[in-house]
């Protein structure tokens, strides 16, 4: 099968063996989405070697312990736990100490014609959710997952720093989830800010961010840039909160004294649960397909990555050549 592979911080298109399911479900990938984390993996984030990609929709080819899902269109929770620790026993392997993570840690990912995951990770996609929209389940789940980690107060002023794919999804999701709150997006790109604005989100250009010092009760940092945290510190109120969504390779430099002096709460937020994201898409509560800039055949995957890294581009999808 064809697959995009990371080796020694280089991305290559290779013909490799189709994975052996080895007790897991085998999924024929229909679409995958290129994510900012994929770019960080190429740079060396988490030391990953292999096939990246964790946003996908596909068809189940084999599933020994769940034959009822064979032939079904699915998405997949990306954290594969050991199945026996206390976290896995309650159905939440996101912090299982022995977990692998699809296309990120210890497990080949979705930028390939086939992938494997434990069948318990797979969720059937409702018929009214398109393949293109289904690819967004993982990043939308991450956006919704913010409310698992931080409880917003009704009427609070919330800023989202970063106008990329994840930032826009965070702003849109927070704008429609209780409690009622005011959402402002801070970013650099006029067209991307317009996408947030059409969802009822206020927008501010990054070069004007200093004029709103200490305005926000909470700030979601989703810029993917080390500068994003510095901006968040500028605009959050004393005793406010910063929720970190960005992942990037390398060490961030930040002013720890300001966190202490202003008594700022810093909260990390990583993966969310897929079921709420699927429900939000199936009920047409949120728009995602307007965030797609272009799609490429997997055979043009290198070109797709280059395009995805171009300034102003949002989501780039890969469609598998087997179709």
C-alpha positions in Angstrom: 0.0 0.0 0.0 1.0 3.6 -0.4 1.9 5.6 2.8 3.5 8.9 3.7 6.4 8.1 6.1 8.6 10.2 8.4 12.2 9.0 8.7 15.0 11.2 10.2 12.9 14.3 9.9 12.1 13.8 6.3 8.7 13.0 4.7 8.6 10.4 2.0 6.0 8.6 -0.1 6.6 4.9 0.1 5.1 1.6 -0.9 5.0 -0.5 2.2 3.3 -3.7 3.4 -0.4 -3.6 4.3 -0.7 -3.8 8.1 -1.4 -7.1 9.8 -4.5 -6.5 12.0 -3.0 -8.7 14.7 -6.2 -8.8 16.7 -7.3 -5.2 16.0 -9.6 -3.8 13.3 -8.3 -3.1 9.8 -9.6 0.1 8.3 -9.5 1.1 4.6 -8.9 4.8 4.7 -11.1 7.0 2.6 -9.9 10.5 3.6 -7.3 11.8 6.0 -6.6 15.4 7.1 -3.2 17.1 7.4 -2.8 18.6 10.9 -0.3 21.1 12.4 0.9 18.2 14.6 2.0 16.4 11.5 4.4 19.2 10.7 5.8 19.2 14.2 6.3 15.4 13.9 8.4 16.0 10.8 10.5 18.4 12.8 11.1 15.8 15.5 8.2 16.2 17.9 7.8 13.0 20.1 10.6 11.4 18.2 8.1 9.8 15.9 9.2 7.6 13.0 6.6 6.0 10.6 3.3 7.0 9.1 1.8 10.2 10.5 -1.9 11.2 10.4 -4.6 11.0 13.1 -7.6 12.6 11.4 -9.5 10.1 9.1 -12.6 8.4 8.0 -12.6 4.9 6.5 -14.4 1.6 6.0 -13.8 -1.4 8.4 -12.4 -4.3 6.5 -11.9 -6.7 9.4 -12.8 -6.6 13.1 -12.6 -10.0 14.7 -14.2 -9.0 18.0 -16.8 -6.6 16.5 -18.0 -8.3 13.3 -21.1 -6.0 13.3 -19.0 -3.0 12.2 -17.4 -4.7 9.2 -18.3 -2.6 6.1 -19.3 0.4 8.3 -17.9 3.9 7.7 -16.0 4.9 10.9 -13.8 7.4 12.6 -11.4 6.3 15.4 -10.4 7.6 18.8 -6.6 8.0 18.4 -5.4 6.8 21.9 -5.1 3.0 22.1 -4.7 2.0 25.7 -3.5 -1.2 27.3 -7.1 -2.2 28.2 -6.3 -3.3 31.7 -5.2 -0.2 33.7 -7.7 1.7 35.8 -8.1 4.4 33.1 -8.8 1.9 30.4 -11.2 0.0 32.6 -13.4 3.1 32.8 -13.2 3.6 29.1 -10.8 6.5 28.9 -7.3 5.5 27.6 -6.2 9.1 26.9 -3.7 9.0 29.7 -3.0 5.2 29.9 0.7 5.0 30.7 1.2 2.3 28.1 -0.9 3.9 25.3 0.0 4.3 21.7 -1.4 7.3 19.7 -2.4 7.0 16.1 0.2 8.6 13.9 1.9 10.3 16.8 3.3 7.8 19.4 4.3 4.2 18.7 1.6 3.6 16.1 1.4 4.1 12.3 -1.3 6.6 11.3 -3.8 7.6 8.7 -1.8 9.0 5.8 -1.9 5.6 4.2 -4.4 3.3 2.4 -4.9 1.2 5.5 -4.5 1.6 9.2 -5.3 -0.5 12.3 -6.9 0.4 15.6 -8.5 -1.6 18.4 -12.2 -2.1 17.4 -13.3 -0.4 20.6 -11.8 2.8 19.3 -14.1 2.9 16.3 -17.3 4.9 16.0 -19.8 4.6 13.1 -20.3 7.8 11.2 -24.0 8.9 10.8 -25.2 8.7 7.2 -25.8 12.5 7.0 -22.2 13.3 7.8 -20.0 13.5 4.7 -16.5 12.0 4.4 -15.1 15.5 4.3 -16.9 16.5 7.5 -16.0 13.3 9.3 -12.3 14.0 8.9 -12.9 16.9 11.3 -14.2 14.7 14.2 -10.8 14.5 15.8 -9.9 18.2 15.9 -13.5 19.1 16.7 -13.4 16.7 19.6 -10.2 18.4 20.8 -12.0 21.8 20.6 -15.0 20.5 22.6 -12.6 18.8 25.0 -11.7 22.2 26.4 -14.9 22.2 28.5 -13.8 18.9 30.1 -10.7 20.6 31.4 -12.0 24.1 32.3 -15.4 25.3 33.5 -16.3 28.7 31.9 -18.5 31.0 33.9 -21.7 32.3 32.4 -21.1 35.7 30.8 -17.4 35.4 30.8 -15.2 37.0 28.1 -13.1 34.4 26.3 -10.4 34.9 23.7 -9.0 32.3 21.3 -5.5 33.1 20.2 -4.8 31.7 16.7 -6.9 31.8 13.5 -5.8 28.4 12.1 -8.0 25.3 11.7 -8.0 24.4 15.4 -8.4 28.0 16.6 -11.5 28.5 14.4 -13.0 25.1 15.6 -12.4 26.1 19.2 -14.1 29.5 18.7 -17.1 28.0 16.9 -17.5 25.1 19.4 -17.1 27.3 22.5 -19.6 29.8 21.0 -22.4 27.2 20.9 -21.7 25.2 24.1 -23.1 26.2 27.5 -22.8 28.4 29.4 -23.4 31.5 27.4 -20.1 33.5 27.0 -18.5 36.1 24.7 -16.0 34.7 22.3 -13.3 36.7 20.6 -10.7 35.4 18.1 -7.3 37.0 17.8 -5.4 36.3 14.5 -3.4 37.6 11.7 -5.3 36.5 8.5 -8.3 38.6 7.4 -9.9 35.8 5.5 -9.6 33.3 8.4 -11.0 35.9 10.8 -14.0 36.3 8.5 -14.7 32.6 8.9 -14.8 33.0 12.6 -16.9 36.2 12.3 -19.6 34.5 10.2 -20.2 32.2 13.2 -20.9 35.1 15.5 -17.4 35.4 16.9 -15.8 38.8 17.5 -12.4 39.2 15.9 -9.3 41.3 16.6 -6.1 41.5 14.5 -3.0 40.3 16.4 -1.3 43.6 16.0 -4.1 45.2 18.1 -4.0 42.6 20.8 -1.9 44.8 23.1 -4.8 47.3 23.2 -7.0 44.7 25.0 -4.6 44.0 27.9 -6.2 42.1 30.8 -9.6 42.1 29.1 -10.4 38.4 29.1 -11.4 36.0 31.9 -10.0 33.1 30.0 -7.8 32.6 26.9 -7.5 29.5 24.7 -4.0 29.4 23.1 -4.4 27.6 19.8 -1.9 29.4 17.6 0.6 26.6 17.3 3.3 29.3 17.9 5.4 29.9 21.0 4.4 33.5 20.7 0.8 32.6 21.4 1.4 32.1 25.1 3.1 35.5 25.4 0.0 37.1 23.8 -2.3 35.1 26.1 -0.4 36.4 29.2 -0.9 40.0 27.9 -4.6 39.8 27.5 -5.8 37.5 30.3 -7.1 39.2 33.5 -5.3 38.7 36.8 -6.6 35.5 38.3 -7.8 34.5 34.9 -7.0 31.2 33.1 -5.1 30.2 30.0 -6.0 26.9 28.3 -3.1 25.5 26.2 -4.1 23.6 23.0 -0.9 24.1 20.9 1.6 21.3 20.5 5.0 22.0 19.0 8.5 20.7 18.9 11.0 22.3 21.2 10.9 24.2 24.5 8.8 27.3 25.0 10.1 30.4 26.7 7.6 32.2 28.9 7.5 34.7 31.7 6.8 32.5 34.8 6.9 35.5 37.1 3.8 37.0 35.4 1.9 33.8 36.0 2.7 34.0 39.6 2.2 37.7 40.2 -1.1 37.8 38.3 -2.1 34.4 39.8 -3.0 33.0 36.4 -4.3 29.4 36.1 -2.7 27.5 33.2 -4.5 24.4 32.0 -3.4 21.9 29.4 -6.0 20.4 27.0 -5.3 17.6 24.5 -7.7 15.1 23.1 -11.5 15.2 23.4 -14.1 12.4 23.1 -15.4 11.7 19.7 -19.1 11.0 20.4 -20.0 14.7 21.3 -18.2 15.8 18.1 -20.1 13.3 15.9 -23.4 14.4 17.5 -22.6 18.1 16.8 -21.8 17.3 13.2 -24.9 15.0 12.7 -27.2 17.7 14.2 -25.7 20.4 11.9 -24.8 22.5 14.9 -21.4 23.5 13.5 -20.0 24.0 10.0 -16.6 22.5 9.2 -16.4 21.9 5.4 -15.8 25.6 4.8 -12.4 25.1 6.4 -11.2 22.8 3.6 -8.8 24.6 1.3 -8.0 21.7 -1.1 -7.7 17.9 -1.4 -5.0 15.9 -3.0 -4.5 12.3 -4.0 -2.3 10.4 -1.6 0.1 9.8 -4.5 0.6 13.6 -4.4 1.0 13.6 -0.6 4.4 15.5 -0.6 2.9 18.2 -2.7 -0.2 18.2 -0.4 2.1 18.8 2.7 3.9 21.6 0.9 0.6 23.3 0.1 -0.8 22.8 3.6 2.2 24.6 5.0 1.6 27.7 2.8 0.5 30.8 4.5 -3.3 31.3 4.6 -4.1 27.6 3.8 -6.5 25.9 6.2 -7.4 22.2 6.0 -5.9 20.0 3.3 -7.3 16.5 2.8 -5.8 13.4 1.3 -7.9 11.0 -0.7 -6.7 7.5 -1.1 -5.6 6.3 -4.5 -7.4 3.0 -4.2 -10.8 4.6 -4.7 
